[in-house]
Amino acid sequence: MAQPQTVAPARYTVEEYLALEETADQRHEYFEGEVYAMSGASATHHTIRQNCVISLRAGLRGRGCKVYDEGMKLAVQEGRYYTYPDVLVTGHADDVDEPFVVRHPVLLIEILSPSTADRDRSWKFNQYKQLPSLQHYVLITQHTCLVEWFRREESGVWSFTPLAELTDVLEIPELGLTMQVADIYDELDITPMQAQPPAAQ
């Protein structure tokens, strides 16, 4: 009996991938020659992303920084890994006039969904850590008030601060910027994290 043949995934050079993205109707992630279509997002996801971009642009106006949303590619590792963070901020001179790819972000934000949360916290964070310019990585939960803030300390160790109240503030000293958690969840009916787990029924 003949065995079914497996078809190897198509492989692309970086140049082929970048050319593909200029005309594609859907965004794709690139990792070691393979291209992966990126899934769509919920209305809540879009609202949080827009809130972050609005807050960041207002706070950074006139400071020479660029704020991009999910339509801008990030070269996590040149020639190896390219993706589209939900929100990124760069102030690097080499990124200011770059039309398609950012390489020196100081802040990255990912908005968690059930299908991406584990990957964003683990595999993707480990990839992002290799960016020398990156100082802040922020994960935002969609359906409850929780902002997970990772910051690279002077020692190189990443510290972790959970922000679970709408009155909490995210401070980005490298940019002279503060973000209110309430602004991140603006126009959304978000419930605070419970202090204790619900009692067993």
Protein Blocks (a to p, Z undefined) as FASTA:
>chain_A
ZZddddddddddfklmmmmmmmpcbdcddeehiacddddddfklmmmmmmmmmmmmmmmg
onlpacddfkbccdfbghkaccddfbdcdfbfklmmpmkbccbdfbdcddddfklmmmmm
mmmmmmmmmpmklmbdcdddfkbccdddddddfkopacddddfbfkbccddfknopacdf
klmmgoiacddddfbdcddZZ
